[in-house]
Amino acid sequence: MSAEATANPLTKVDSAVQGLSSSPPKDGAKHRRVSSSAAGVMNINDLEKDGIDLQIAKETQKLNWRINKSPSTLEEPEKSMLKKMLTTPPVKKIDLHFPLGLEVTARNLKGVTVKDALDAIYKQYRKKADDELENPVLAGFEWDKEESWTRLIVHCKKEGAPQPKKKGKKGQEGEEL
């Protein structure tokens, strides 16, 4: 029986017998992850080569977000700012550098949003208590192309601006002037 099995050629396609490789054909097919990135989202290194300047979303300076608190705890109108792109043009990843030397990376193949940046920062500081942090409130980001094209400098401050007061009933607050 074993002599018969070896004498007859195999009828199923077997890559080892037929001399075919098991890897996909190399006919210019792109890597699969490319399809998940959005159109118009750039690689930060390509921007540097082309000399394209970055603009940072100005909304990051108004968040008054504590770096050791989850970004999802923000309330409106700050919460709606989380969906905005962190930079223009949008990038797939960017390094966030703290003045004391810590560096974190925010990534999103569809473009790094403000929330992606805050999540990356929060991941580093979530276990720290408020009194352990010298400057616990995010003041904003700065891009200095002379220092490094591919990263943003994170600025923090001691205290956030006071939260805006909720409007009282019609005649109460307006008459106290």
C-alpha positions as CSV (number, residue, x, y, z in Angstrom):
1,M,0.0,0.0,0.0
2,S,2.8,2.4,0.8
3,A,4.4,1.8,-2.6
4,E,1.1,2.7,-4.4
5,A,0.8,6.0,-2.4
6,T,4.2,7.2,-3.4
7,A,3.9,6.1,-7.1
8,N,0.7,8.2,-7.7
9,P,1.2,11.9,-7.9
10,L,-0.7,14.0,-5.4
11,T,-3.9,15.5,-6.7
12,K,-4.3,18.2,-4.1
13,V,-2.2,21.3,-4.4
14,D,0.6,20.9,-1.9
15,S,3.0,23.8,-1.8
16,A,5.9,21.6,-0.7
17,V,5.4,19.1,-3.5
18,Q,4.6,21.6,-6.3
19,G,7.5,23.9,-5.4
20,L,5.3,26.9,-4.5
21,S,6.1,29.1,-1.6
22,S,3.4,29.5,1.1
23,S,3.9,33.3,1.2
24,P,1.5,35.6,-0.7
25,P,2.5,36.7,-4.2
26,K,4.8,39.7,-4.4
27,D,2.9,41.4,-7.2
28,G,3.0,44.8,-5.7
29,A,0.4,44.1,-3.0
30,K,0.6,46.6,-0.2
31,H,1.0,45.7,3.5
32,R,-2.4,45.2,5.0
33,R,-2.3,48.0,7.7
34,V,-2.1,50.7,5.0
35,S,-5.8,50.3,4.3
36,S,-6.7,51.2,7.9
37,S,-5.0,54.6,7.8
38,A,-7.1,57.5,6.7
39,A,-6.5,59.5,3.5
40,G,-4.5,62.7,4.2
41,V,-2.9,61.4,7.3
42,M,0.9,62.0,7.0
43,N,4.0,60.4,8.5
44,I,5.8,62.9,10.6
45,N,9.1,62.0,9.0
46,D,7.7,62.7,5.5
47,L,6.6,66.2,6.8
48,E,10.1,66.8,7.9
49,K,11.6,65.8,4.5
50,D,9.1,68.0,2.7
51,G,9.5,70.9,5.1
52,I,5.8,71.1,5.9
53,D,5.1,73.0,9.1
54,L,2.8,71.7,11.8
55,Q,0.0,73.7,13.5
56,I,-1.2,72.6,16.9
57,A,-4.8,72.7,17.9
58,K,-5.2,75.8,20.1
59,E,-8.0,74.1,22.1
60,T,-5.4,72.1,24.0
61,Q,-4.4,75.3,26.0
62,K,-8.0,75.7,27.3
63,L,-8.6,72.2,28.6
64,N,-7.5,72.7,32.2
65,W,-6.9,68.9,32.4
66,R,-5.0,67.3,35.2
67,I,-2.5,64.9,33.7
68,N,-3.2,62.2,36.4
69,K,-6.9,62.1,35.6
70,S,-8.5,60.2,32.7
71,P,-9.3,62.4,29.7
72,S,-12.8,60.9,29.8
73,T,-13.6,62.7,33.0
74,L,-13.6,66.1,31.2
75,E,-16.9,67.8,30.9
76,E,-18.5,69.7,28.1
77,P,-17.4,71.9,26.3
78,E,-13.8,70.5,26.8
79,K,-15.0,67.0,26.1
80,S,-16.0,67.9,22.5
81,M,-12.4,69.1,21.9
82,L,-11.0,65.6,22.4
83,K,-12.2,64.6,18.9
84,K,-10.2,67.3,17.1
85,M,-6.9,66.5,15.4
86,L,-3.9,67.5,17.5
87,T,-2.0,68.8,14.5
88,T,-2.6,70.1,11.0
89,P,-1.8,68.3,8.8
90,P,-2.8,65.2,10.8
91,V,-0.1,62.7,11.6
92,K,0.0,59.0,12.4
93,K,2.2,59.3,15.5
94,I,4.0,62.1,17.3
95,D,6.3,62.1,20.3
96,L,5.3,64.3,23.3
97,H,8.4,65.5,25.2
98,F,8.2,66.8,28.8
99,P,10.8,69.4,29.9
100,L,12.2,67.0,32.5
101,G,13.1,64.4,29.9
102,L,10.1,62.0,29.8
103,E,8.9,61.3,26.4
104,V,5.6,59.5,25.4
105,T,4.3,58.7,21.9
106,A,0.7,59.3,20.8
107,R,-0.4,57.1,17.8
108,N,-3.5,56.8,15.7
109,L,-3.4,55.6,12.1
110,K,-6.4,57.8,11.3
111,G,-4.6,60.9,12.7
112,V,-3.6,61.7,16.2
113,T,-6.4,63.4,18.1
114,V,-6.3,65.5,21.2
115,K,-7.6,62.5,23.1
116,D,-4.8,60.3,21.8
117,A,-2.3,62.7,23.1
118,L,-4.0,63.0,26.5
119,D,-4.4,59.2,26.8
120,A,-0.6,58.8,26.2
121,I,0.2,61.4,28.9
122,Y,-2.4,59.9,31.3
123,K,-0.9,56.4,30.9
124,Q,2.4,57.8,32.4
125,Y,0.9,59.8,35.2
126,R,-2.3,57.9,36.3
127,K,-0.7,56.4,39.4
128,K,0.7,59.7,40.7
129,A,-1.2,61.6,43.4
130,D,-1.8,65.4,42.9
131,D,0.8,66.3,45.6
132,E,3.5,64.2,43.8
133,L,3.2,66.3,40.7
134,E,5.0,69.7,40.6
135,N,2.8,70.9,37.7
136,P,-0.3,68.7,37.4
137,V,-2.3,70.7,34.9
138,L,-1.7,70.7,31.1
139,A,-1.0,74.1,29.7
140,G,-0.6,73.1,26.1
141,F,1.8,71.9,23.5
142,E,4.6,73.7,21.6
143,W,6.2,72.7,18.3
144,D,9.8,73.9,17.9
145,K,11.1,72.8,14.5
146,E,14.6,74.0,15.4
147,E,14.8,71.6,18.4
148,S,13.0,68.6,16.9
149,W,10.7,68.4,14.0
150,T,9.1,65.1,15.1
151,R,8.0,66.0,18.6
152,L,5.9,68.4,20.6
153,I,7.0,69.9,23.9
154,V,4.4,69.5,26.6
155,H,3.9,72.4,28.9
156,C,2.3,72.0,32.3
157,K,1.3,74.6,35.0
158,K,0.5,74.5,38.8
159,E,-3.2,75.3,38.6
160,G,-5.9,75.4,36.0
161,A,-8.0,78.4,35.3
162,P,-11.1,78.5,37.5
163,Q,-14.0,76.7,36.0
164,P,-16.7,78.9,34.5
165,K,-19.7,79.4,36.8
166,K,-23.0,78.0,35.7
167,K,-25.5,80.6,34.8
168,G,-28.0,81.2,37.6
169,K,-31.7,82.0,37.2
170,K,-32.5,85.0,35.1
171,G,-32.7,88.0,37.5
172,Q,-30.2,86.8,40.1
173,E,-26.7,87.0,38.6
174,G,-27.2,89.9,36.1
175,E,-28.4,92.4,38.8
176,E,-25.4,92.0,41.1
177,L,-23.2,94.4,39.0
